[in-house]
Amino acid sequence: MQVTGNRNHLWAAVVFLMIPLIWLAGGALMAAIDPDKLAGHAHYVRNYRLLELARGGVMLAMFGAVVIAWFVTCLLLLRSKHQTYRWLPLALLGPIGLAVLASLRNLGPGPPDFYERLNRRLNLFFRVAYEIGFFMLVWTLSWQLMSLKHEAMISLHSAMTGLPRDQVLEQQNDQSAMWAFSELNDVVYFFVLLYLLRPVCVNVVGSLFKHRGPPAAD
């Protein structure tokens, strides 16, 4: 088993999981920097402009950190497969690019792990058909996971505020553009996460079956 490759792949998943934390931290910091709180204070106009610049700086830093985390994720994915960094520009294609990177063959010198051995047993035709089928499956599952999260958030908001479910839905409909953007982000996030977890899950299942062994004789 390629320990180094697996470690890099796990680090890629960890870095990707940090992206929502970056968004939350940046959003909380932007909310804390509220120029309107200075209303009535001395030098209001000057301080307002300074805080607006600070909010803009936080926003740029947040977007920059997300972009860096995304490229580091793709870079670690390539390192886990011992592939050339010439594939890295595919990261610009977003989740589609990562799907291509995740389907690349592992060129490591050590013995392949269970996931890679399964892939190498497939010829070109079946490998392409498998990757297309997996892509469609993951895309469908991502939408289902987004719907489950959406329903859970509605129920949680209703329980915390005491508002009826229908009223919560009306509030969301009033902000339909924002919610549509948020839901699309969730779909993309689940899509990438499922791709990153694929070899991990396959190797875990393979390890369980390997250690299970044949049943003992009576």
DODOBA-147262 format. One record per residue (C-alpha): z, x, y negated; residue in one letter. Coordinates in pm, 1 decimal. Example, Ala and Ser with C-alpha at 12.3 -4.5 7.8 and 13.67 -1.06 7.14 Angstrom:
# residues 2
> c3, c1, c2, resn
> 780.0, 1230.0, 450.0, a
> 714.0, 1367.0, 106.0, s
This chain:
# residues 218
> c3, c1, c2, resn
> 0.0, 0.0, 0.0, m
> -93.0, 129.4, -344.3, q
> 241.7, 146.2, -516.2, v
> 106.4, 276.9, -846.4, t
> -166.0, 15.4, -859.5, g
> 76.8, -265.7, -783.3, n
> 320.1, -139.0, -1044.7, r
> 47.9, -137.0, -1309.9, n
> -55.2, -487.1, -1213.2, h
> 301.1, -612.5, -1241.7, l
> 332.1, -446.6, -1582.7, w
> 11.7, -621.2, -1687.8, a
> 169.7, -955.1, -1597.4, a
> 491.8, -863.2, -1780.9, v
> 305.7, -766.2, -2098.4, v
> 105.3, -1088.1, -2085.6, f
> 424.3, -1292.9, -2045.0, l
> 549.7, -1135.5, -2368.8, m
> 271.7, -1297.5, -2573.0, i
> 448.4, -1637.9, -2605.9, p
> 764.8, -1453.7, -2709.5, l
> 568.8, -1279.8, -2984.1, i
> 438.1, -1616.3, -3106.4, w
> 786.6, -1770.1, -3101.4, l
> 947.3, -1474.7, -3280.2, a
> 672.8, -1464.9, -3542.8, g
> 688.4, -1840.0, -3596.9, g
> 1066.3, -1834.7, -3633.5, a
> 1048.0, -1547.9, -3883.6, l
> 779.7, -1726.2, -4086.7, m
> 989.7, -2041.0, -4090.7, a
> 1289.6, -1841.2, -4213.1, a
> 1085.5, -1696.5, -4500.8, i
> 1054.7, -2018.7, -4698.9, d
> 958.1, -1963.8, -5064.5, p
> 1054.0, -2322.4, -5154.3, d
> 1419.6, -2234.7, -5100.6, k
> 1403.3, -2032.8, -5422.7, l
> 1333.9, -2339.1, -5637.1, a
> 1551.1, -2330.1, -5948.0, g
> 1646.1, -1964.2, -5909.2, h
> 1581.0, -1698.7, -6168.2, a
> 1245.3, -1521.0, -6143.3, h
> 1121.3, -1800.4, -5916.3, y
> 751.7, -1730.4, -5966.7, v
> 781.0, -1358.7, -5889.8, r
> 1005.0, -1408.2, -5587.2, n
> 780.2, -1689.0, -5461.4, y
> 480.4, -1456.0, -5462.0, r
> 679.5, -1182.2, -5289.2, l
> 788.7, -1418.9, -5013.7, l
> 433.5, -1547.5, -4972.9, e
> 319.3, -1188.5, -4927.2, l
> 597.7, -1136.3, -4674.5, a
> 490.7, -1447.3, -4480.6, r
> 132.8, -1323.0, -4481.2, g
> 247.9, -984.4, -4355.2, g
> 445.7, -1145.0, -4074.4, v
> 144.7, -1355.2, -3974.7, m
> -84.0, -1050.9, -3964.1, l
> 174.4, -854.1, -3767.7, a
> 211.7, -1141.2, -3521.3, m
> -163.5, -1169.0, -3463.3, f
> -192.0, -791.0, -3437.1, g
> 87.9, -773.2, -3179.9, a
> -76.6, -1049.2, -2972.3, v
> -412.8, -870.8, -2979.0, v
> -250.4, -540.6, -2879.8, i
> -58.7, -709.5, -2596.7, a
> -382.1, -866.6, -2471.6, w
> -571.0, -536.8, -2464.8, f
> -275.1, -360.2, -2302.1, v
> -274.9, -631.1, -2033.9, t
> -643.7, -572.4, -1962.4, c
> -596.4, -194.2, -1974.3, l
> -313.6, -206.2, -1720.4, l
> -522.6, -434.8, -1501.0, l
> -801.5, -174.9, -1500.6, l
> -553.1, 103.8, -1425.0, r
> -414.3, -94.2, -1132.4, s
> -767.2, -98.0, -986.4, k
> -847.2, 264.1, -1082.5, h
> -1153.1, 136.9, -1265.1, q
> -1321.0, 307.7, -1559.2, t
> -1216.2, 202.5, -1908.4, y
> -1578.4, 117.7, -1981.1, r
> -1492.9, -229.6, -1856.1, w
> -1233.9, -276.1, -2132.6, l
> -1477.2, -435.7, -2386.9, p
> -1482.7, -738.2, -2155.6, l
> -1136.1, -812.7, -2294.2, a
> -1317.1, -938.4, -2604.9, l
> -1440.5, -1232.3, -2395.0, l
> -1085.0, -1358.9, -2355.6, g
> -993.6, -1530.1, -2028.3, p
> -1350.5, -1508.8, -1896.7, i
> -1344.6, -1133.2, -1942.7, g
> -1009.6, -1101.9, -1767.7, l
> -1142.3, -1308.1, -1476.3, a
> -1421.0, -1052.1, -1438.0, v
> -1174.7, -762.2, -1459.5, l
> -950.4, -925.4, -1200.2, a
> -1243.3, -955.7, -958.4, s
> -1327.9, -583.4, -971.0, l
> -1276.9, -379.9, -657.2, r
> -980.3, -146.8, -627.4, n
> -1110.0, 211.9, -622.5, l
> -772.7, 372.6, -558.7, g
> -757.4, 667.2, -316.7, p
> -470.7, 524.8, -114.0, g
> -487.6, 260.6, 159.1, p
> -569.1, -87.0, 23.5, p
> -304.2, -355.9, 11.1, d
> -329.7, -689.5, 191.9, f
> -510.3, -860.8, -96.6, y
> -772.1, -586.6, -123.2, e
> -828.2, -578.5, 252.9, r
> -905.0, -950.0, 246.6, l
> -1156.3, -899.1, -35.1, n
> -1331.5, -613.0, 144.4, r
> -1389.3, -828.1, 449.7, r
> -1615.4, -1055.9, 245.1, l
> -1980.4, -970.6, 200.5, n
> -2146.1, -1003.6, -140.3, l
> -2254.2, -1365.0, -94.7, f
> -1914.6, -1491.3, 19.8, f
> -1734.7, -1279.6, -239.9, r
> -1938.8, -1434.4, -523.0, v
> -1887.7, -1782.9, -379.7, a
> -1514.8, -1713.5, -343.8, y
> -1478.5, -1592.1, -703.7, e
> -1671.7, -1892.6, -840.6, i
> -1462.9, -2132.4, -633.4, g
> -1140.0, -1963.3, -739.4, f
> -1248.3, -1975.5, -1103.9, f
> -1307.6, -2352.1, -1082.6, m
> -980.3, -2405.1, -896.3, l
> -777.7, -2205.8, -1148.8, v
> -943.9, -2382.8, -1442.5, w
> -856.1, -2721.8, -1291.0, t
> -499.5, -2614.7, -1212.1, l
> -458.7, -2483.3, -1566.9, s
> -544.6, -2824.0, -1711.8, w
> -303.3, -2989.6, -1468.8, q
> -24.1, -2750.2, -1564.0, l
> -94.7, -2813.2, -1932.4, m
> -68.9, -3189.0, -1871.2, s
> 261.6, -3144.0, -1688.7, l
> 397.1, -2933.2, -1972.8, k
> 275.1, -3189.3, -2227.4, h
> 452.0, -3471.9, -2045.4, e
> 768.1, -3264.7, -2010.3, a
> 768.8, -3182.8, -2383.8, m
> 728.9, -3550.9, -2471.5, i
> 1019.0, -3647.3, -2245.4, s
> 1234.8, -3365.9, -2382.7, l
> 1159.0, -3456.9, -2744.0, h
> 1233.8, -3823.2, -2672.9, s
> 1566.1, -3734.6, -2505.1, a
> 1675.1, -3497.8, -2785.2, m
> 1583.3, -3726.8, -3075.8, t
> 1645.8, -4065.3, -2914.6, g
> 1299.7, -4183.4, -3018.7, l
> 1102.8, -4405.5, -2781.6, p
> 824.4, -4237.2, -2590.3, r
> 558.4, -4445.3, -2764.5, d
> 682.4, -4334.3, -3106.0, q
> 671.8, -3968.4, -3000.0, v
> 312.2, -4019.3, -2887.4, l
> 226.6, -4175.0, -3223.7, e
> 369.0, -3873.2, -3405.0, q
> 154.9, -3645.3, -3192.0, q
> -153.7, -3855.2, -3256.0, n
> -98.3, -3807.1, -3629.1, d
> -121.0, -3432.7, -3566.7, q
> -398.6, -3452.0, -3308.5, s
> -583.4, -3138.9, -3427.0, a
> -273.0, -2922.2, -3402.4, m
> -183.3, -3058.0, -3058.2, w
> -539.4, -3014.1, -2931.0, a
> -530.9, -2647.3, -3036.4, f
> -190.4, -2602.5, -2873.8, s
> -304.9, -2763.6, -2549.9, e
> -613.6, -2542.8, -2533.9, l
> -392.6, -2236.7, -2580.3, n
> -174.4, -2357.5, -2292.9, d
> -479.6, -2397.4, -2068.1, v
> -595.7, -2043.4, -2147.8, v
> -244.5, -1906.1, -2093.5, y
> -203.9, -2070.4, -1751.7, f
> -556.1, -1963.8, -1655.8, f
> -486.7, -1595.1, -1720.2, v
> -140.6, -1612.2, -1565.0, l
> -277.0, -1758.5, -1241.0, l
> -535.4, -1482.2, -1220.0, y
> -269.4, -1216.6, -1271.8, l
> -45.1, -1373.3, -1009.3, l
> -320.7, -1405.3, -745.5, r
> -287.3, -1059.5, -583.1, p
> 91.1, -1069.0, -614.7, v
> 113.9, -1401.9, -431.4, c
> -138.2, -1297.6, -164.9, v
> 48.9, -972.7, -96.9, n
> 382.9, -1154.6, -76.6, v
> 243.9, -1407.8, 171.3, v
> 80.0, -1128.4, 371.7, g
> 405.1, -933.9, 377.9, s
> 595.2, -1238.8, 501.5, l
> 351.2, -1294.7, 785.7, f
> 354.0, -923.5, 868.8, k
> 732.2, -904.3, 899.0, h
> 751.3, -1235.2, 1080.1, r
> 579.2, -1089.9, 1383.9, g
> 532.2, -1265.5, 1716.8, p
> 812.9, -1490.9, 1841.9, p
> 1062.2, -1327.1, 2069.0, a
> 1035.5, -1410.4, 2440.0, a
> 1312.8, -1613.6, 2603.8, d
